[in-house]
Amino acid sequence: MLRLAVFVSGGGTNLQALIDAVHENKIQNARIALVVSNKKDAYALERARKHGIKQCCIAPKDYADADAFAEALISTLEEERIDLVVLAGYLVILPALLIQNIKTG
């Protein structure tokens, strides 16, 4: 079963559609294991909480540079053994280091 991480920035309507699709078996052989937001007050994090999905905030502004931000994301994805990242209204430019790591994983 694929472990999904869903990256969000706001209210989480796209996240909710994914949660519903998983619960209704429209998306099979996958589960949402983690929700990551760049905003600590994003309602999407509350949606994740309500469904028992692990969530966290990793904001670029909390890191010295793009590489440090990317390392935090990579570390979190590795810790949670994420197989696939879904961008669902994520309003941050992904650092090159993260993209390279996801491609070569």
Phi and psi restraints in degrees (value plus and minus 20) as a CYANA .aco file:
   2 LEU   PHI     -92.5   -52.5
   2 LEU   PSI     117.0   157.0
   3 ARG   PHI    -119.7   -79.7
   3 ARG   PSI      97.2   137.2
   4 LEU   PHI    -119.4   -79.4
   4 LEU   PSI     123.3   163.3
   5 ALA   PHI    -133.7   -93.7
   5 ALA   PSI     111.5   151.5
   6 VAL   PHI    -131.9   -91.9
   6 VAL   PSI     101.8   141.8
   7 PHE   PHI    -115.2   -75.2
   7 PHE   PSI     108.2   148.2
   8 VAL   PHI    -156.1  -116.1
   8 VAL   PSI     142.5   182.5
   9 SER   PHI    -148.7  -108.7
   9 SER   PSI     -39.0     1.0
  10 GLY   PHI    -151.4  -111.4
  10 GLY   PSI    -148.8  -108.8
  11 GLY   PHI     -90.1   -50.1
  11 GLY   PSI     -45.8    -5.8
  12 GLY   PHI      67.9   107.9
  12 GLY   PSI       6.3    46.3
  13 THR   PHI     -86.3   -46.3
  13 THR   PSI     -56.3   -16.3
  14 ASN   PHI     -86.9   -46.9
  14 ASN   PSI     -60.2   -20.2
  15 LEU   PHI     -79.4   -39.4
  15 LEU   PSI     -65.5   -25.5
  16 GLN   PHI     -80.7   -40.7
  16 GLN   PSI     -59.3   -19.3
  17 ALA   PHI     -82.8   -42.8
  17 ALA   PSI     -58.2   -18.2
  18 LEU   PHI     -88.5   -48.5
  18 LEU   PSI     -63.6   -23.6
  19 ILE   PHI     -78.0   -38.0
  19 ILE   PSI     -67.5   -27.5
  20 ASP   PHI     -81.5   -41.5
  20 ASP   PSI     -62.5   -22.5
  21 ALA   PHI     -84.3   -44.3
  21 ALA   PSI     -58.1   -18.1
  22 VAL   PHI     -86.8   -46.8
  22 VAL   PSI     -66.8   -26.8
  23 HIS   PHI     -84.0   -44.0
  23 HIS   PSI     -51.4   -11.4
  24 GLU   PHI    -110.7   -70.7
  24 GLU   PSI     -13.8    26.2
  25 ASN   PHI      43.5    83.5
  25 ASN   PSI       1.3    41.3
  26 LYS   PHI     -96.7   -56.7
  26 LYS   PSI     -48.2    -8.2
  27 ILE   PHI    -130.9   -90.9
  27 ILE   PSI      96.3   136.3
  28 GLN   PHI    -129.6   -89.6
  28 GLN   PSI     139.0   179.0
  29 ASN   PHI      38.3    78.3
  29 ASN   PSI      12.7    52.7
  30 ALA   PHI    -171.1  -131.1
  30 ALA   PSI     130.9   170.9
  31 ARG   PHI    -161.3  -121.3
  31 ARG   PSI     127.8   167.8
  32 ILE   PHI    -101.5   -61.5
  32 ILE   PSI      90.8   130.8
  33 ALA   PHI    -115.6   -75.6
  33 ALA   PSI     -40.5    -0.5
  34 LEU   PHI    -177.6  -137.6
  34 LEU   PSI     121.0   161.0
  35 VAL   PHI    -139.7   -99.7
  35 VAL   PSI     108.1   148.1
  36 VAL   PHI    -138.6   -98.6
  36 VAL   PSI     110.3   150.3
  37 SER   PHI    -144.2  -104.2
  37 SER   PSI     133.7   173.7
  38 ASN   PHI    -112.5   -72.5
  38 ASN   PSI     -21.7    18.3
  39 LYS   PHI    -146.7  -106.7
  39 LYS   PSI     101.8   141.8
  40 LYS   PHI     -86.6   -46.6
  40 LYS   PSI     -41.6    -1.6
  41 ASP   PHI    -122.1   -82.1
  41 ASP   PSI      -4.9    35.1
  42 ALA   PHI     -85.0   -45.0
  42 ALA   PSI     109.8   149.8
  43 TYR   PHI     -83.5   -43.5
  43 TYR   PSI     -42.9    -2.9
  44 ALA   PHI     -77.0   -37.0
  44 ALA   PSI     -53.8   -13.8
  45 LEU   PHI     -85.2   -45.2
  45 LEU   PSI     -56.6   -16.6
  46 GLU   PHI     -87.4   -47.4
  46 GLU   PSI     -60.3   -20.3
  47 ARG   PHI     -77.7   -37.7
  47 ARG   PSI     -64.6   -24.6
  48 ALA   PHI     -81.2   -41.2
  48 ALA   PSI     -67.1   -27.1
  49 ARG   PHI     -74.6   -34.6
  49 ARG   PSI     -65.5   -25.5
  50 LYS   PHI     -81.4   -41.4
  50 LYS   PSI     -44.6    -4.6
  51 HIS   PHI    -124.5   -84.5
  51 HIS   PSI      -9.7    30.3
  52 GLY   PHI      49.9    89.9
  52 GLY   PSI       6.9    46.9
  53 ILE   PHI    -119.2   -79.2
  53 ILE   PSI     112.6   152.6
  54 LYS   PHI     -81.0   -41.0
  54 LYS   PSI     120.1   160.1
  55 GLN   PHI    -161.5  -121.5
  55 GLN   PSI     136.5   176.5
  56 CYS   PHI    -176.5  -136.5
  56 CYS   PSI     141.4   181.4
  57 CYS   PHI    -133.3   -93.3
  57 CYS   PSI     103.3   143.3
  58 ILE   PHI    -147.7  -107.7
  58 ILE   PSI      83.6   123.6
  59 ALA   PHI    -125.5   -85.5
  59 ALA   PSI     115.0   155.0
  60 PRO   PHI     -75.3   -35.3
  60 PRO   PSI     -55.3   -15.3
  61 LYS   PHI     -85.8   -45.8
  61 LYS   PSI     -35.7     4.3
  62 ASP   PHI    -106.8   -66.8
  62 ASP   PSI     -17.7    22.3
  63 TYR   PHI    -145.5  -105.5
  63 TYR   PSI     133.6   173.6
  64 ALA   PHI     -84.6   -44.6
  64 ALA   PSI     -55.2   -15.2
  65 ASP   PHI    -178.0  -138.0
  65 ASP   PSI     158.6   198.6
  66 ALA   PHI     -82.8   -42.8
  66 ALA   PSI     -55.4   -15.4
  67 ASP   PHI     -87.6   -47.6
  67 ASP   PSI     -60.5   -20.5
  68 ALA   PHI     -85.4   -45.4
  68 ALA   PSI     -60.1   -20.1
  69 PHE   PHI     -81.6   -41.6
  69 PHE   PSI     -66.3   -26.3
  70 ALA   PHI     -81.6   -41.6
  70 ALA   PSI     -62.4   -22.4
  71 GLU   PHI     -80.5   -40.5
  71 GLU   PSI     -59.5   -19.5
  72 ALA   PHI     -84.2   -44.2
  72 ALA   PSI     -63.3   -23.3
  73 LEU   PHI     -83.9   -43.9
  73 LEU   PSI     -67.5   -27.5
  74 ILE   PHI     -79.3   -39.3
  74 ILE   PSI     -66.2   -26.2
  75 SER   PHI     -79.4   -39.4
  75 SER   PSI     -64.2   -24.2
  76 THR   PHI     -84.3   -44.3
  76 THR   PSI     -64.0   -24.0
  77 LEU   PHI     -83.4   -43.4
  77 LEU   PSI     -60.0   -20.0
  78 GLU   PHI     -86.8   -46.8
  78 GLU   PSI     -64.3   -24.3
  79 GLU   PHI     -78.7   -38.7
  79 GLU   PSI     -57.4   -17.4
  80 GLU   PHI    -110.1   -70.1
  80 GLU   PSI     -17.0    23.0
  81 ARG   PHI      33.0    73.0
  81 ARG   PSI      29.6    69.6
  82 ILE   PHI     -97.5   -57.5
  82 ILE   PSI     113.3   153.3
  83 ASP   PHI    -115.5   -75.5
  83 ASP   PSI     -49.9    -9.9
  84 LEU   PHI    -167.7  -127.7
  84 LEU   PSI     114.5   154.5
  85 VAL   PHI    -124.1   -84.1
  85 VAL   PSI     110.2   150.2
  86 VAL   PHI    -132.5   -92.5
  86 VAL   PSI     104.5   144.5
  87 LEU   PHI    -112.5   -72.5
  87 LEU   PSI      94.1   134.1
  88 ALA   PHI    -145.0  -105.0
  88 ALA   PSI      57.1    97.1
  89 GLY   PHI      58.6    98.6
  89 GLY   PSI      11.7    51.7
  90 TYR   PHI    -106.0   -66.0
  90 TYR   PSI      98.6   138.6
  91 LEU   PHI    -123.6   -83.6
  91 LEU   PSI      20.4    60.4
  92 VAL   PHI    -147.1  -107.1
  92 VAL   PSI     118.0   158.0
  93 ILE   PHI     -92.2   -52.2
  93 ILE   PSI     105.3   145.3
  94 LEU   PHI     -92.9   -52.9
  94 LEU   PSI     113.7   153.7
  95 PRO   PHI     -85.7   -45.7
  95 PRO   PSI     125.6   165.6
  96 ALA   PHI     -75.6   -35.6
  96 ALA   PSI     -58.9   -18.9
  97 LEU   PHI     -80.2   -40.2
  97 LEU   PSI     -58.0   -18.0
  98 LEU   PHI     -87.1   -47.1
  98 LEU   PSI     -65.6   -25.6
  99 ILE   PHI     -80.0   -40.0
  99 ILE   PSI     -65.5   -25.5
 100 GLN   PHI     -80.5   -40.5
 100 GLN   PSI     -61.1   -21.1
 101 ASN   PHI     -88.3   -48.3
 101 ASN   PSI     -59.8   -19.8
 102 ILE   PHI     -86.2   -46.2
 102 ILE   PSI     -61.2   -21.2
 103 LYS   PHI     -84.6   -44.6
 103 LYS   PSI     -59.6   -19.6
 104 THR   PHI    -116.6   -76.6
 104 THR   PSI     -40.5    -0.5
